[in-house]
C-alpha cells in the first residue's frame, strides 16, 4: 500500500499507516504535523533531516 499524498488528523487509517511506515507514535506524528504540515513529502523530508547520524564531537 502506498502512502497518501497528505494526511488529515480525522483519517485514523492514514495516521496509522504513516506511523507504521516511519516507525512513529501518533503523538510524535502530530508534533511533526504542527511543524511541517500535512504533506507526506514534507513529513518525510523533516524525518530524513532529523534522523541523520550526528557528527562526532570535535575539540
C-alpha positions in Angstrom: 0.0 0.0 0.0 1.4 3.4 -1.0 1.4 6.3 1.4 -1.2 9.0 0.7 0.0 12.4 -0.6 -1.3 14.1 2.6 -2.7 13.2 5.9 -5.7 14.6 7.9 -6.0 14.1 11.6 -9.5 12.8 11.3 -8.4 9.9 9.0 -7.1 7.4 11.5 -6.1 4.8 8.9 -3.7 7.4 7.3 -2.2 8.3 10.7 -1.8 4.6 11.5 -0.2 3.9 8.1 2.2 6.8 8.3 3.2 5.9 11.9 3.8 2.3 10.8 6.0 3.3 7.8 8.1 5.9 9.7 8.1 4.0 13.0 6.5 6.8 14.9 3.9 7.1 17.7 0.8 9.1 16.9 1.8 11.8 19.3 5.2 12.2 17.5 3.4 12.4 14.2 1.1 15.1 15.5 4.0 17.2 16.7 5.7 16.8 13.3 2.5 17.9 11.6 2.4 21.0 13.7 5.9 21.8 12.5 5.7 21.0 8.8 2.0 20.5 7.9 0.0 17.6 6.4 2.0 16.9 3.2 3.7 13.4 3.4 6.7 14.6 1.4 7.3 17.4 3.9 7.0 14.9 6.8 9.4 12.5 5.1 11.9 15.3 4.5 11.7 16.5 8.1 12.3 13.0 9.4 15.2 12.5 7.0 16.9 15.6 8.3 16.2 14.7 12.0 17.4 11.2 11.7 20.8 11.9 10.1 23.7 10.5 12.0 25.3 13.2 14.2 28.9 14.2 13.7 31.2 13.0 16.4 32.2 15.7 18.9 35.3 17.5 17.9 37.6 19.6 20.1 
